Amino acid sequence: MKTIDPKSISVPELHGILLGAIAPRPIAFASTVDKEGNVNLSPFSFFNVFSANPPILIFSPARRVKGNTTKHTLDNVHEVKETCISVVNYSMVQQMSLSSTEYDKGVNEFIKSGLTEVPSEKIKPPRVKESPVSFECIVKEIQPLGEEGGAGNLVICEVVLIHIDEAILDDNGKPDPFKIDAVARMGGDWYSRSNSNNIFKVEKPLRTKGIGIDQLPISIKTSSVLTGNDLAMLANVEVLPTLETLADTISEDELVKLKLVAADAKHAEAHKYLAEGNTTKAWISLLA
């Protein structure tokens, strides 16, 4: 394990480590206007949602390392305390990247990137028509984190209106991760895409209180086959199961065959079932 004191390396090196390790990060496609009404559009991956009541989004335009200057977005929200934050998905990722070019002040990145301005209803900055979700926001506070190059500036925004493309909603009226096809920032030139090939479900332990890994049988806890993820899935049950409690989920013939299998093979079978999300069959394999 390599240990690094942040003060012992250059800011660009530290920046690379932070962005490479803390990923993927959602992207705030922030549109702003200056006091003359000039429109600016720029993406920021120092971004997330921090509250639902009130609805608060925060993004951070950092001071440039070279020259220690501020970005037009930061200058604009000081002049006009409003911004529209739009979600970036795969169909617009190249246009989003193009918009991050360091154009001169007054240049409209909507025009440069070929994206479409749509007037907002409650704020001056326009929203991105191509985005599946846009948030009209009032800037509540701007918190500088330092004065040197690389220092962030927290732009704390309260959402006052939301625009959602109904095509990305599921049957319950919520954003469907398979339909929104969101893009996130990794380190360097790398991005990730939230599509059907890499989206997976992890059941939240909200309705039940799992017994915990410490309560698993020693033979399972010390398995050379089962992973930490496997053990956590097995431990997310309220009561340690028995073959009797699971009897109605397996035939007698299947149970007889399982009992003849060696312990390591049973663990391997359980690992396979857990990878498929079938905790019940995994437990049966282990208990047999």
C-alpha positions in Angstrom: 0.0 0.0 0.0 1.5 3.3 -1.1 1.1 6.2 1.3 1.1 9.8 0.1 1.1 13.1 2.0 -1.0 15.5 -0.2 1.5 18.3 0.6 4.4 16.3 -0.8 3.2 16.2 -4.4 2.2 18.8 -6.9 -1.4 20.0 -7.3 -1.7 18.3 -10.8 -0.5 15.0 -9.4 -2.9 15.3 -6.5 -5.7 16.3 -8.8 -5.1 13.1 -10.9 -5.1 10.8 -7.9 -8.3 12.3 -6.5 -10.2 12.2 -9.8 -8.9 8.7 -10.7 -9.8 7.2 -7.3 -13.1 9.0 -6.4 -15.1 7.9 -9.4 -17.5 7.6 -11.1 -18.8 11.1 -10.5 -22.1 12.6 -11.9 -21.7 15.6 -14.1 -23.4 19.0 -13.6 -24.0 20.6 -17.0 -24.4 24.1 -15.6 -25.8 27.0 -17.7 -25.4 30.5 -16.3 -25.6 34.1 -17.5 -23.6 37.2 -16.6 -25.1 40.6 -15.8 -25.2 41.5 -19.5 -27.2 38.3 -20.3 -24.4 36.4 -22.0 -25.0 32.7 -21.7 -22.3 30.2 -20.6 -22.5 26.4 -20.5 -19.9 24.2 -18.8 -19.7 20.7 -17.2 -18.5 20.0 -13.7 -17.9 16.6 -12.2 -17.3 18.0 -8.7 -21.1 17.7 -8.2 -23.8 15.9 -6.3 -27.2 16.2 -4.6 -27.0 16.9 -0.8 -30.5 17.4 0.4 -34.1 16.6 -0.5 -35.9 19.1 1.8 -34.9 21.6 0.7 -33.7 20.2 -2.6 -30.0 21.1 -2.7 -27.5 20.5 -5.5 -23.8 21.5 -5.1 -21.2 21.8 -7.7 -17.7 23.3 -7.5 -15.9 25.3 -10.2 -12.2 25.1 -9.1 -9.7 27.9 -9.6 -7.4 27.1 -12.5 -4.0 25.7 -11.4 -2.3 27.5 -14.2 -2.6 31.2 -13.6 -4.9 30.8 -10.6 -7.8 32.4 -12.5 -11.6 31.7 -12.0 -13.9 30.1 -14.5 -16.7 32.0 -16.3 -19.3 29.9 -14.5 -18.1 31.1 -11.1 -17.9 34.7 -12.2 -21.5 34.5 -13.6 -23.1 33.0 -10.5 -21.6 35.8 -8.5 -23.3 38.3 -10.8 -26.6 36.4 -11.4 -27.3 33.9 -8.6 -29.1 31.4 -10.8 -28.1 28.3 -12.7 -29.8 25.5 -14.6 -28.2 22.1 -14.0 -28.8 19.5 -16.7 -28.1 15.8 -16.6 -25.6 14.4 -19.2 -26.4 11.1 -20.9 -24.5 9.1 -23.5 -26.3 10.6 -26.5 -24.7 14.0 -25.7 -21.4 13.1 -24.1 -19.2 14.3 -27.0 -21.0 17.7 -27.1 -20.7 18.0 -23.4 -16.9 17.4 -23.7 -16.6 20.0 -26.5 -18.4 22.6 -24.4 -15.6 22.3 -21.7 -13.2 24.0 -24.1 -11.7 27.2 -22.6 -13.5 29.6 -24.9 -13.2 33.4 -24.4 -15.7 35.2 -22.2 -18.9 36.0 -24.0 -18.7 32.9 -26.3 -21.9 30.8 -26.0 -21.0 27.1 -25.6 -24.5 26.1 -26.6 -23.6 27.4 -30.1 -20.1 25.9 -30.1 -21.4 22.4 -29.0 -24.5 22.4 -31.1 -26.8 22.0 -28.2 -30.2 23.7 -28.0 -31.2 26.4 -25.6 -34.6 26.2 -24.1 -35.9 29.2 -22.0 -36.2 28.4 -18.3 -39.5 29.3 -16.6 -38.3 30.6 -13.2 -34.7 31.7 -13.9 -32.7 33.5 -16.5 -30.2 30.8 -17.6 -31.6 28.5 -20.3 -31.7 24.7 -20.0 -30.3 22.1 -22.4 -33.1 20.7 -24.6 -31.2 17.4 -25.3 -30.8 16.6 -21.6 -33.3 14.1 -20.1 -33.5 16.0 -16.8 -32.9 19.7 -16.0 -33.1 21.5 -12.6 -33.8 25.2 -12.5 -31.9 26.5 -9.4 -31.4 29.6 -7.3 -27.8 29.9 -6.0 -28.2 30.2 -2.2 -24.5 30.5 -1.3 -21.0 30.4 -2.8 -18.4 29.0 -0.4 -14.7 29.4 -1.5 -12.4 26.6 -0.2 -9.1 28.5 -0.8 -7.4 31.2 -2.8 -4.7 29.1 -4.5 -4.9 27.3 -7.9 -6.9 24.2 -7.7 -9.1 25.5 -4.8 -12.8 24.7 -5.2 -15.8 27.0 -4.8 -19.0 25.3 -3.5 -22.0 26.6 -5.4 -24.9 25.7 -3.3 -28.1 25.6 -5.3 -31.8 25.2 -4.4 -33.9 23.5 -7.0 -37.0 25.5 -7.8 -38.3 23.6 -10.9 -37.6 20.2 -12.5 -38.0 19.3 -16.2 -38.1 15.5 -16.9 -38.4 13.8 -20.3 -41.3 11.3 -19.7 -39.5 8.8 -22.0 -37.0 8.0 -19.3 -39.6 7.3 -16.5 -40.5 3.8 -15.4 -44.0 2.5 -14.7 -44.0 4.2 -11.2 -43.1 7.6 -12.6 -39.5 7.5 -11.4 -36.3 7.9 -13.5 -35.4 4.5 -15.0 -31.6 3.9 -14.9 -31.8 1.8 -18.1 -33.6 4.5 -20.0 -31.7 7.6 -18.8 -28.4 6.2 -19.9 -26.4 8.5 -17.7 -22.7 9.3 -18.1 -20.3 9.8 -15.2 -16.7 11.1 -15.0 -13.7 8.9 -14.2 -10.1 10.0 -14.2 -8.1 11.4 -17.1 -10.0 11.0 -20.4 -12.2 8.2 -19.1 -16.0 8.2 -18.5 -18.5 5.5 -17.5 -21.9 4.8 -18.9 -24.9 3.5 -16.8 -26.5 1.1 -19.2 -27.8 -2.5 -19.1 -24.3 -3.9 -19.2 -23.1 -2.5 -15.9 -26.2 -1.6 -13.9 -26.9 -4.0 -11.0 -29.2 -4.1 -8.1 -28.3 -4.3 -4.4 -31.2 -4.8 -2.1 -31.2 -2.2 0.7 -31.4 -3.7 4.2 -34.3 -1.3 5.2 -37.2 -3.7 5.7 -35.2 -6.3 7.6 -32.3 -6.2 10.1 -29.7 -8.6 8.8 -28.0 -11.0 11.3 -24.6 -9.8 10.2 -21.5 -11.7 9.1 -20.4 -12.3 12.7 -23.4 -14.5 13.1 -22.7 -16.8 10.2 -21.5 -20.4 10.8 -17.7 -20.6 11.1 -17.5 -22.9 8.1 -19.1 -20.2 6.0 -17.2 -17.2 7.5 -13.8 -18.9 6.9 -14.6 -20.2 3.4 -11.8 -19.9 0.9 -14.4 -19.6 -1.9 -17.0 -17.2 -0.7 -16.1 -13.5 -1.1 -16.9 -10.6 1.3 -19.8 -9.6 -1.0 -21.1 -13.2 -0.8 -21.0 -13.3 3.0 -22.8 -9.9 3.2 -25.6 -11.2 1.0 -25.9 -14.4 3.1 -25.9 -12.3 6.3 -28.7 -10.0 5.1 -31.4 -12.4 6.7 -33.3 -11.8 9.9 -32.9 -15.4 11.0 -30.3 -18.0 10.2 -32.1 -20.4 7.8 -32.3 -24.2 8.1 -33.0 -26.8 5.5 -36.4 -27.3 7.2 -37.4 -23.7 6.6 -36.2 -23.9 3.0 -37.6 -27.4 2.3 -40.5 -26.2 0.1 -38.1 -24.5 -2.3 -36.3 -27.7 -3.4 -37.2 -31.3 -4.2 -36.1 -34.3 -2.2 -34.1 -35.6 -5.1 -32.2 -32.4 -5.5 -31.5 -32.3 -1.8 -30.1 -35.8 -1.8 -27.7 -35.0 -4.7 -26.5 -31.8 -2.9 -25.7 -33.8 0.3 -23.2 -35.9 -1.7 -21.3 -32.9 -2.9 -18.0 -31.9 -1.3 -17.9 -28.8 0.9 -15.8 -26.7 -1.4 -18.0 -27.6 -4.3 -21.0 -26.5 -2.3 -19.4 -23.2 -1.6 -18.6 -22.8 -5.3 -22.2 -23.6 -6.2 -23.4 -21.0 -3.6 -21.0 -18.4 -5.0 -22.6 -19.0 -8.4 -26.1 -18.6 -7.1 -25.2 -15.4 -5.2 -23.7 -13.9 -8.4 -27.1 -14.5 -9.9 -28.8 -12.9 -6.9 -30.4 -16.1 -5.7 -29.7 -16.1 -2.0 -32.2 -18.9 -1.2 -30.5 -21.5 -3.5 -27.1 -20.4 -2.1 -28.2 -21.1 1.4 -29.6 -24.5 0.3 -26.3 -25.4 -1.3 -24.4 -24.5 1.9 -26.8 -26.1 4.4 -27.0 -29.4 2.5 
